[in-house]
Amino acid sequence: MAGEGLRGQSELTQRVVSAVVLASVAVFTAWWGAWPFALVWCALAVAVAYEWSRIVAPERALALAAAMAALGLLLVLSTSLPNAFGASVLAAVGSVIAIPLLARHPARNWMAAGLAYAYLLAAASVLVRGEGRMGFVAIFYLFAVVWMTDIGAYFAGRSIGGPKFAPRISPKKTWSGVVGGLIAGVVSSLLVLLAFGIPVRAVHALISLMLGISVVFGDLFESFLKRRFGVKDAGALIPGHGGFLDRLDGFTLAVVLAALIGGLRGGWRDVAGGLLGW
């Protein structure tokens, strides 16, 4: 029993240290913005594409990662070349269409989905960050929603327990964890807005709640994917956390939703303003 307790403490320590390091890198590059931010998130998208392929088609993992790297290069260029972003979107669409048509593989549709998933992670992150102070506030606000939803769910689920949320897909996830995570995500994200001097309105709480719900379902989707292909972990690159796909599953759906809300409301050149400027 003592050995199990020490092992649990060691795993928790690894999780905390890894989380602090990753969060520090994320916040620093978000503050910097421009091409360094785009480069980091494109690199993460490459890792996500690789890990996705390791689940659905391990022998094609490097090929899918290379395809994402090529698209990522165009996305990085979009931060300095005005027309490159449109070109990268077309390249992404072309690649997603080409993989099912050209790759004679039983999992070709899953491979195409993985490339689209990884590309959207990078592209939506770049769109939300945008330029200037509001872009930094928007991505930091999103970090708060995602991170605190995860952290709140972890501690609420462990301390309260209770009925399972989706036992067939994610046996450890509880209703108490989901509710606790959503509350933590909404409250912390609104505090971030107040800290940056942005007047908080009811619509901000609603958006935070929607983003928190997307975090929950993004995590469930990745759990479904691993169960569908009989894989326990997407990767083991992050001590205590598994792989990058494991860490970014909730963030991916949330950042895509945030980009859609901001883009449809404020235009694609001012996604951050559309997301937060109510």
C-alpha positions, 0 to 999 in steps of 0.5 A, a space after each residue: 500500500 505504501 508503495 502504491 501511495 508513493 507511486 501515486 505521489 510520483 505520478 502527480 509530481 510528474 504531472 504537475 512539473 510537466 504541466 508547469 513547463 508546458 504552460 510556461 512555454 504556451 504563455 511565453 509564445 502566446 505573449 510573443 505571438 507572430 511566427 514564433 507562436 505559429 511555429 510552436 503550434 504547428 510543431 504541436 500539430 505535427 506531433 498530434 498528427 503523428 500520434 493520431 496515425 500511431 493509433 489508426 495506421 502506425 505504419 503511416 505515422 511518419 507520412 502523416 506527420 510529414 504532410 502536417 509539417 508541410 501544411 504547417 510551413 505554409 501556416 507559419 508563412 501566413 503570419 508574414 505573407 498576406 495571401 499565404 493563409 488562403 493558400 494553406 487552407 486550399 492545401 489542407 483541403 486538397 490534402 484531406 481530399 487526396 488521402 482517401 483517394 490516393 492512399 490505399 489503406 483501410 484507415 485512409 479516412 481516419 488518416 484524412 480526419 487526423 490531418 484535418 484535426 491537426 491542421 485545425 488545431 494549428 490554424 485555429 490557434 493562430 487565428 485566435 491569437 491574431 495580433 496585438 494585445 487583444 489576441 494575447 488576452 483571447 488565447 490566454 482566456 482560452 488557456 484558462 477555460 481549458 486548463 481549469 476545466 481539466 484541473 477542476 474535473 480532476 480534483 472534483 472527480 477524485 474528491 467527490 466521485 459519484 455517477 459516471 458521465 460516459 462509462 462506455 467511453 471514459 470509465 473514470 469520468 464522473 458527473 461531479 468531475 464534469 460539473 466541477 470542471 465547468 465551474 472552474 473553467 468559467 470562473 477562472 476565465 472570467 477572472 482573466 478578463 477582469 484582470 486584463 480590464 475587459 468588462 465581463 458580461 453574461 455572454 462571456 460566461 455563456 461562451 466560457 461554458 460552451 468552450 468548457 463543454 467542448 473541452 469535455 467532449 473533445 476529451 471524450 472523442 479522443 477516448 472513443 478513438 483510442 477505444 475504437 482502435 484498442 490503444 491505451 495511450 496516444 503517446 508517452 512524450 510528456 511525463 505523467 500526461 501521455 502524449 500531445 494528443 492526450 493533452 490537446 484533445 479538449 483544447 483542439 475542439 475548444 480553440 476551433 469553436 472559439 475561432 468560429 465564434 470570433 471569426 463569424 462575429 468579428 471577421 477572420 482578421 479580428 477573431 479575438 475581438 469578435 470573441 471577447 468584444 461584446 
